[in-house]
Amino acid sequence: MKTFLKYTIQSAGDLAMEWFQREGILSSQQKSSVKDIVTEADVAVEQFIRDQLHRNFPDFGFLGEESGIQSGTDGRWIVDPIDGTLSFARGHDYWSVSIAVEIAGQIQMGAVYAPARRALFFAEKGQGATCNDKPIQVTSVDALNQSVLATGFACLRANLEDNNLPRFNRLAAEVLGLRIRGSAALDLCSVAEGQLDGFWEQTLNLYDVAAGALIASEAGAQITDFQGKPELNPDQVLVSNGFLHPALLEMM
């Protein structure tokens, strides 16, 4: 399964890159309920992934951003065909393809591929995390004023009253740097490889974070909700190198 997953996500990334490199390719439409977009590429890449997965693992279910839920008996694939669609549509390189394997309610394997950056992140539960087959790990930064964090504002696009702005304002005054780059999956991988010391966001979906959270965890990251409960809750995701977690929980 490991070899198949890597091959499939890289093939999907190649397909996404074909769309990314076309001029005027990005016919997009706004999703009805939020300030968000979906491109033709999102749909085409997810269909490619779904076909490959079903052909090789017909008894697995499927959760995809564009095509929804399909039940299965052996496990479930969790897929975001292009995480960071707005970046993709505007020609920025910070976007990714994300695939996780869930078995018996637990994420067992995850891959995040950033084809425009030629970076393939991978983790298997209990086996550590890699980028392009080289081991990665979180930083040892232990002070907020020396930390670089990332976040996003899916909550604002959904027009929610409980949004991320107060947390952003509090942390902006305390940390060395804040980044908003538009792909939660890649932000989680950036924590895993030590480019970031932490990441938080709210009002995400499982397909945004399932693979990246496993990769971060296997690289040594701590993952909780905003109250410190040790779980992957897409509504409240707080990820850090562990050293910063108590201080970040206070800021949440």
C-alpha positions as CSV (number, residue, x, y, z in Angstrom):
1,M,0.0,0.0,0.0
2,K,2.9,2.4,0.8
3,T,4.3,2.1,-2.7
4,F,0.9,2.4,-4.3
5,L,0.0,5.5,-2.3
6,K,3.3,7.3,-3.2
7,Y,2.8,6.4,-6.9
8,T,-0.8,7.5,-6.9
9,I,-0.2,10.8,-5.2
10,Q,2.7,11.6,-7.5
11,S,0.7,10.7,-10.6
12,A,-2.1,12.9,-9.3
13,G,0.4,15.7,-8.7
14,D,1.7,15.4,-12.3
15,L,-1.9,15.7,-13.5
16,A,-2.4,18.8,-11.4
17,M,0.8,20.3,-12.7
18,E,-0.5,19.9,-16.3
19,W,-3.4,22.1,-15.3
20,F,-1.3,24.5,-13.3
21,Q,1.0,25.1,-16.3
22,R,-1.7,25.9,-18.8
23,E,-2.5,29.4,-19.8
24,G,-6.0,30.4,-18.9
25,I,-6.7,26.9,-17.5
26,L,-8.4,27.8,-14.3
27,S,-12.1,27.9,-15.0
28,S,-13.4,28.2,-11.5
29,Q,-16.7,28.6,-9.7
30,Q,-17.5,29.8,-6.2
31,K,-18.9,27.3,-3.8
32,S,-22.4,28.2,-2.9
33,S,-22.2,28.6,0.9
34,V,-18.8,30.1,1.5
35,K,-16.2,32.4,-0.1
36,D,-14.3,29.6,-1.7
37,I,-13.7,28.3,-5.2
38,V,-13.4,25.0,-7.0
39,T,-11.5,24.7,-10.3
40,E,-11.9,22.2,-13.1
41,A,-8.5,20.8,-12.0
42,D,-9.9,20.0,-8.5
43,V,-12.6,17.9,-10.0
44,A,-10.3,16.2,-12.6
45,V,-7.6,15.4,-10.1
46,E,-10.0,14.0,-7.5
47,Q,-11.7,11.8,-10.2
48,F,-8.3,10.4,-11.2
49,I,-7.4,9.6,-7.6
50,R,-10.8,8.0,-6.9
51,D,-10.6,5.8,-10.0
52,Q,-7.1,4.6,-9.1
53,L,-8.0,3.9,-5.5
54,H,-11.2,2.1,-6.3
55,R,-9.6,0.0,-9.0
56,N,-6.9,-1.3,-6.6
57,F,-8.8,-1.3,-3.3
58,P,-12.5,-1.8,-4.2
59,D,-13.6,-2.5,-0.6
60,F,-12.3,0.8,0.7
61,G,-14.5,3.8,1.3
62,F,-13.8,7.3,0.1
63,L,-14.1,10.8,1.5
64,G,-13.2,13.5,-1.0
65,E,-13.6,17.3,-1.0
66,E,-15.4,17.4,-4.3
67,S,-17.3,14.1,-4.5
68,G,-18.2,13.5,-0.9
69,I,-18.5,10.2,0.9
70,Q,-18.6,6.6,-0.3
71,S,-18.9,3.8,2.2
72,G,-16.5,0.8,2.4
73,T,-15.8,-2.2,4.6
74,D,-11.9,-2.3,4.8
75,G,-11.1,1.3,5.5
76,R,-11.4,4.7,3.9
77,W,-9.3,7.0,1.7
78,I,-9.5,10.7,2.7
79,V,-8.6,12.9,-0.2
80,D,-8.0,16.6,-0.9
81,P,-7.2,16.8,-4.6
82,I,-5.8,20.4,-4.4
83,D,-5.3,21.8,-0.9
84,G,-4.7,25.5,-1.5
85,T,-7.0,26.0,-4.5
86,L,-6.8,29.8,-4.4
87,S,-3.0,29.7,-4.5
88,F,-3.2,27.2,-7.4
89,A,-5.7,29.4,-9.3
90,R,-3.5,32.5,-8.8
91,G,-0.3,30.8,-10.0
92,H,1.3,30.5,-6.5
93,D,3.3,27.3,-5.8
94,Y,2.1,26.7,-2.2
95,W,-0.6,24.0,-2.8
96,S,-0.6,20.3,-2.5
97,V,-2.4,17.0,-3.1
98,S,-3.3,15.1,0.2
99,I,-4.3,11.5,0.7
100,A,-4.7,9.7,4.0
101,V,-5.6,6.0,4.8
102,E,-8.0,5.5,7.6
103,I,-8.5,2.0,9.0
104,A,-10.7,1.2,12.0
105,G,-11.2,4.9,12.7
106,Q,-7.5,5.7,12.9
107,I,-5.3,7.4,10.3
108,Q,-2.6,4.8,9.5
109,M,-0.8,6.4,6.5
110,G,-0.7,9.8,4.9
111,A,1.0,11.5,2.0
112,V,1.1,15.2,1.0
113,Y,2.7,16.1,-2.3
114,A,3.6,19.6,-3.4
115,P,4.5,19.0,-7.1
116,A,5.3,22.7,-7.8
117,R,7.9,22.4,-5.0
118,R,8.9,18.8,-5.7
119,A,8.3,17.8,-2.1
120,L,6.7,14.5,-1.2
121,F,5.9,14.1,2.5
122,F,4.9,10.7,3.9
123,A,4.2,9.0,7.2
124,E,3.1,5.6,8.4
125,K,1.8,5.4,11.9
126,G,4.6,4.4,14.3
127,Q,7.3,4.7,11.6
128,G,8.3,8.3,11.5
129,A,7.9,10.9,8.8
130,T,9.9,11.8,5.7
131,C,10.2,14.4,2.9
132,N,11.5,12.9,-0.3
133,D,12.4,9.8,1.7
134,K,14.6,11.7,4.1
135,P,13.6,11.7,7.8
136,I,12.2,15.0,9.2
137,Q,11.5,16.2,12.7
138,V,10.1,19.3,14.5
139,T,12.1,22.1,15.9
140,S,13.2,22.6,19.5
141,V,12.2,26.3,19.7
142,D,10.7,26.8,23.2
143,A,9.9,30.5,23.4
144,L,7.0,32.2,21.6
145,N,9.2,35.3,20.8
146,Q,11.5,33.0,18.8
147,S,8.8,31.1,17.0
148,V,7.4,31.2,13.5
149,L,3.8,30.1,13.2
150,A,1.2,29.7,10.4
151,T,-2.6,30.0,10.4
152,G,-5.5,30.5,8.0
153,F,-9.0,32.0,7.9
154,A,-11.4,29.3,6.6
155,C,-13.7,30.6,9.4
156,L,-13.9,34.0,7.8
157,R,-14.7,32.5,4.4
158,A,-17.6,30.7,6.1
159,N,-18.8,33.9,7.7
160,L,-18.6,32.5,11.2
161,E,-18.9,34.9,14.2
162,D,-16.4,32.8,16.1
163,N,-13.4,33.5,13.9
164,N,-9.6,33.5,14.0
165,L,-8.9,37.2,14.1
166,P,-8.7,37.6,17.9
167,R,-6.3,34.7,18.2
168,F,-4.3,36.1,15.3
169,N,-4.0,39.5,16.9
170,R,-2.9,38.1,20.2
171,L,-0.2,35.9,18.7
172,A,1.0,38.5,16.2
173,A,2.3,40.6,19.1
174,E,4.1,37.7,20.8
175,V,5.8,35.7,18.1
176,L,8.8,36.2,15.8
177,G,6.7,35.7,12.6
178,L,3.3,34.7,11.3
179,R,2.6,33.2,7.9
180,I,-0.7,32.8,6.0
181,R,0.0,30.6,3.0
182,G,-3.3,28.9,2.2
183,S,-2.6,25.1,2.4
184,A,-3.3,23.6,5.8
185,A,-1.8,20.2,4.6
186,L,1.4,21.9,3.7
187,D,1.5,24.0,6.8
188,L,1.3,20.8,8.9
189,C,4.2,19.4,6.9
190,S,6.1,22.6,7.4
191,V,5.8,22.0,11.1
192,A,7.0,18.4,10.6
193,E,10.1,19.5,8.8
194,G,11.0,22.4,11.0
195,Q,10.2,25.3,8.7
196,L,7.4,26.3,11.2
197,D,7.3,25.9,14.9
198,G,3.5,25.7,15.0
199,F,0.2,26.0,13.2
200,W,-3.4,26.6,14.2
201,E,-6.7,27.0,12.4
202,Q,-10.4,26.4,12.9
203,T,-13.4,25.4,10.8
204,L,-11.4,23.0,8.6
205,N,-12.5,19.7,7.1
206,L,-11.0,16.2,7.8
207,Y,-9.6,16.0,4.2
208,D,-7.7,19.3,4.9
209,V,-5.7,17.8,7.8
210,A,-5.9,14.0,8.0
211,A,-2.6,13.3,6.1
212,G,-0.7,16.3,7.2
213,A,-1.6,15.7,10.9
214,L,-0.2,12.2,10.8
215,I,3.0,13.5,9.1
216,A,3.4,16.2,11.8
217,S,2.7,13.8,14.6
218,E,5.2,11.2,13.3
219,A,7.8,14.0,13.1
220,G,7.3,14.7,16.8
221,A,4.6,17.4,16.8
222,Q,1.9,17.7,19.5
223,I,-1.7,18.0,18.2
224,T,-4.7,19.0,20.2
225,D,-7.8,21.2,20.0
226,F,-7.8,24.7,21.5
227,Q,-8.6,23.3,25.0
228,G,-5.7,20.8,24.9
229,K,-7.7,17.7,24.2
230,P,-5.3,15.3,22.4
231,E,-7.4,14.6,19.3
232,L,-7.5,15.6,15.6
233,N,-10.5,18.0,15.6
234,P,-10.8,19.8,12.2
235,D,-12.9,22.5,13.9
236,Q,-10.0,23.4,16.2
237,V,-6.5,22.4,15.1
238,L,-3.5,23.4,17.2
239,V,-0.1,21.8,16.2
240,S,3.3,22.6,17.7
241,N,6.7,21.2,18.3
242,G,5.5,20.4,21.8
243,F,7.8,22.8,23.6
244,L,5.5,25.7,22.6
245,H,2.2,24.0,23.3
246,P,1.4,25.2,26.8
247,A,2.0,28.8,25.8
248,L,0.0,28.4,22.6
249,L,-2.9,26.9,24.6
250,E,-3.0,30.0,26.8
251,M,-3.2,32.2,23.7
252,M,-6.0,30.2,22.2
